[in-house]
Amino acid sequence: MRGAAAAAVLMLVLALPAPAAPGPKRASIGLESTAPLVVTGRFFGARESVRLTFAGADRTRRALTVRARADGSFRARFALELDPCAVFTVRAVGARGSRAVLQVNPACEPKRKGPPKRRAPAIPEPPGD
């Protein structure tokens, strides 16, 4: 009887799926500065060639290629000086299929056209009775 129970437990253990191994981390890019424009990448392939493409809201386009380090990271500097309120996208495509997108849409106040608005002077209260 004990042999049958042990065999049943062994079959049950063998039938359970193995715990899933953590998958590879997704490639990502981040913003380091806008003047000059510097982006950093992580989790790309070791020594992977990565093509970076900048697209500004004003239709400015720039591209450059970098090589990731052995740990899959990189730091790239574009020859651009951007306004802190600039809206833009940087796409990174690795030669081995790694992909990442950085979209920057800061919550800046819209620039006003013309002189600043003036407030009407306060009307003084009439003296009390």
ChimeraX attribute file (.defattr): number of C-alpha atoms within 10 A of each C-alpha:
attribute: neighborCount
match mode: 1-to-1
recipient: residues
	/A:1	6
	/A:2	7
	/A:3	8
	/A:4	9
	/A:5	10
	/A:6	11
	/A:7	12
	/A:8	12
	/A:9	12
	/A:10	11
	/A:11	11
	/A:12	10
	/A:13	11
	/A:14	10
	/A:15	9
	/A:16	8
	/A:17	7
	/A:18	8
	/A:19	6
	/A:20	6
	/A:21	6
	/A:22	6
	/A:23	6
	/A:24	8
	/A:25	9
	/A:26	11
	/A:27	20
	/A:28	18
	/A:29	22
	/A:30	17
	/A:31	15
	/A:32	14
	/A:33	14
	/A:34	17
	/A:35	14
	/A:36	14
	/A:37	17
	/A:38	17
	/A:39	19
	/A:40	15
	/A:41	20
	/A:42	19
	/A:43	19
	/A:44	32
	/A:45	21
	/A:46	14
	/A:47	17
	/A:48	21
	/A:49	18
	/A:50	24
	/A:51	16
	/A:52	20
	/A:53	17
	/A:54	19
	/A:55	16
	/A:56	15
	/A:57	11
	/A:58	9
	/A:59	9
	/A:60	10
	/A:61	13
	/A:62	14
	/A:63	13
	/A:64	13
	/A:65	14
	/A:66	17
	/A:67	20
	/A:68	22
	/A:69	17
	/A:70	12
	/A:71	12
	/A:72	16
	/A:73	20
	/A:74	20
	/A:75	17
	/A:76	17
	/A:77	16
	/A:78	17
	/A:79	11
	/A:80	14
	/A:81	12
	/A:82	15
	/A:83	11
	/A:84	12
	/A:85	14
	/A:86	15
	/A:87	16
	/A:88	19
	/A:89	15
	/A:90	21
	/A:91	18
	/A:92	25
	/A:93	19
	/A:94	21
	/A:95	15
	/A:96	12
	/A:97	12
	/A:98	17
	/A:99	18
	/A:100	19
	/A:101	16
	/A:102	16
	/A:103	14
	/A:104	15
	/A:105	13
	/A:106	11
	/A:107	9
	/A:108	9
	/A:109	7
	/A:110	7
	/A:111	6
	/A:112	8
	/A:113	6
	/A:114	6
	/A:115	6
	/A:116	7
	/A:117	7
	/A:118	6
	/A:119	6
	/A:120	6
	/A:121	6
	/A:122	6
	/A:123	6
	/A:124	6
	/A:125	6
	/A:126	6
	/A:127	5
	/A:128	4
	/A:129	3
